[in-house]
Amino acid sequence: MDPLPVSTAEVYRTYAAGRPDLRGVLLPDLLPHDACGAAERRPGRVKVLFVAESPPWAAGRHDVAGPPDCLRPDYPYFWNDRYDRAAYRRGTSPLSLGLAENLFFLLGLDGPSRRENLDLFAGQGLFLVDTVKCVFRKNRKASIPNDLVRLSAREVLAPEIAALGPEYVVSLGNTALSGLREIEPYATALCGAQTVTTIPGEALFEENRLLCLPYPGWRNRRYLDRIESGFRSIRDLVS
């Protein structure tokens, strides 16, 4: 008999049990993807799957601590459709806001609210998942441990991608790249790749249906041309 599948939270609980140094940093039971009901927005046919790093650790100035916090109007997680962007000043740069608003801008989605933009996003066959699903408080530890990225990629992300069956995959940032390097067929395609900025984008996109882009945030504004070029390719796919 095949063993029962291990839950996502259990994967992270087992890891956390061996890392007492991450107590209060890694929250294995706090899974914003689930708390925000992301699966309910999954399109029947996933044309493009975006892979990000991990959920935000704060709502406004307060650390999130439990599932109800994931639905606060100031928690900027991508799938939180209660987030009120009108309460925050809109910047002039396409990379000056949070991940969701930057993605919507780059994709040409201009609904009046987060909820309506998420509807437009899913309506085009787009979906987004995280490499590490649980909250990791990077305000307490700056970077996610490599072994946690590997574990999450192999035990959580790999079966998730297999179940979604996307036609194309887009990694957003180096953590997502590191996760995909643990999963075939992406591991073979990414052999030798260390950072997203050293990968020849167009060839990989055409041959392997994989696009690796710098994380679309303000700190990567120097890569704006590359990011915008990648999103033009994505828009062509879903237009």
C-alpha positions, -999 to 999 in steps of 0.1 A, spaced: 0 0 0 13 35 -9 20 57 22 -5 85 29 5 118 15 22 141 39 6 175 43 24 207 34 23 219 70 37 185 82 67 189 58 75 222 74 68 211 110 93 182 105 119 206 92 113 231 120 117 204 146 153 200 136 159 238 134 153 253 169 173 283 157 144 292 135 117 292 163 96 323 157 111 328 123 96 298 104 59 294 109 52 259 95 14 261 101 9 295 85 2 289 48 -12 321 32 -18 303 -1 -44 282 17 -57 309 41 -65 331 11 -82 304 -9 -58 305 -38 -69 271 -51 -104 284 -57 -90 307 -83 -70 281 -101 -78 282 -138 -89 250 -154 -60 253 -179 -29 268 -165 -11 285 -194 16 303 -173 26 294 -138 46 321 -119 68 308 -91 77 334 -64 98 331 -33 76 330 -1 46 349 14 51 383 31 57 382 69 39 414 78 6 431 75 13 468 77 37 472 106 26 440 123 40 405 119 13 380 108 8 352 133 -22 332 122 -46 326 92 -69 355 100 -40 379 96 -37 367 59 -71 383 52 -64 417 66 -68 446 42 -31 456 48 -16 421 42 -1 424 7 1 387 -1 -7 381 -38 -38 360 -33 -53 382 -5 -83 397 -25 -91 419 5 -59 439 2 -68 476 -3 -43 491 -26 -63 524 -26 -51 529 10 -15 531 -3 0 557 -25 6 545 -60 41 550 -73 52 562 -107 75 533 -115 62 499 -127 83 483 -100 75 507 -71 46 487 -55 42 452 -42 45 420 -61 8 417 -71 5 453 -83 38 451 -102 27 419 -119 -7 434 -128 10 465 -143 35 444 -163 6 422 -176 -15 451 -185 -43 443 -160 -60 474 -147 -90 464 -127 -102 488 -100 -94 464 -71 -71 436 -62 -100 412 -64 -109 422 -99 -73 420 -110 -71 385 -96 -101 376 -116 -85 390 -147 -53 372 -139 -69 338 -135 -91 344 -165 -61 346 -187 -50 311 -175 -24 325 -151 -16 312 -116 11 319 -89 26 297 -63 55 301 -38 87 281 -36 84 281 2 47 280 12 48 289 49 56 323 63 93 329 69 101 361 88 129 376 68 128 406 91 144 383 117 166 362 94 175 379 62 176 348 39 157 315 37 181 286 43 192 267 12 182 233 27 146 247 34 144 258 -3 155 224 -15 131 205 9 102 227 -1 110 224 -38 112 186 -37 84 178 -13 59 206 -20 65 225 -51 74 195 -74 41 177 -68 22 210 -70 36 218 -105 29 183 -116 -7 186 -105 -12 220 -121 4 209 -154 13 244 -166 22 250 -203 49 275 -192 67 283 -160 81 317 -150 105 319 -120 105 353 -103 139 357 -86 168 336 -75 150 317 -47 124 304 -73 153 296 -96 170 276 -68 137 257 -62 132 248 -99 168 236 -101 156 207 -78 128 197 -101 129 179 -134 127 188 -163 138 223 -151 169 210 -133 184 197 -166 174 229 -184 190 250 -157 222 230 -153 250 255 -144 226 284 -139 234 304 -107 214 335 -110 185 347 -132 205 375 -147 230 351 -162 205 329 -180 198 335 -218 161 341 -215 147 336 -250 163 303 -258 152 288 -225 117 301 -230 114 286 -265 131 253 -259 120 245 -224 89 267 -219 107 282 -189 114 319 -183 136 331 -155 132 367 -145 146 390 -118 121 395 -90 99 424 -102 105 447 -73 120 481 -67 155 468 -58 157 452 -93 147 484 -112 181 482 -130 168 451 -147 136 467 -158 143 463 -195 148 425 -191 117 422 -169 95 441 -193 108 421 -222 99 389 -204 64 401 -197 59 411 -233 65 374 -242 40 364 -215 14 388 -228 19 374 -263 11 339 -249 -21 348 -233 -35 374 -257 
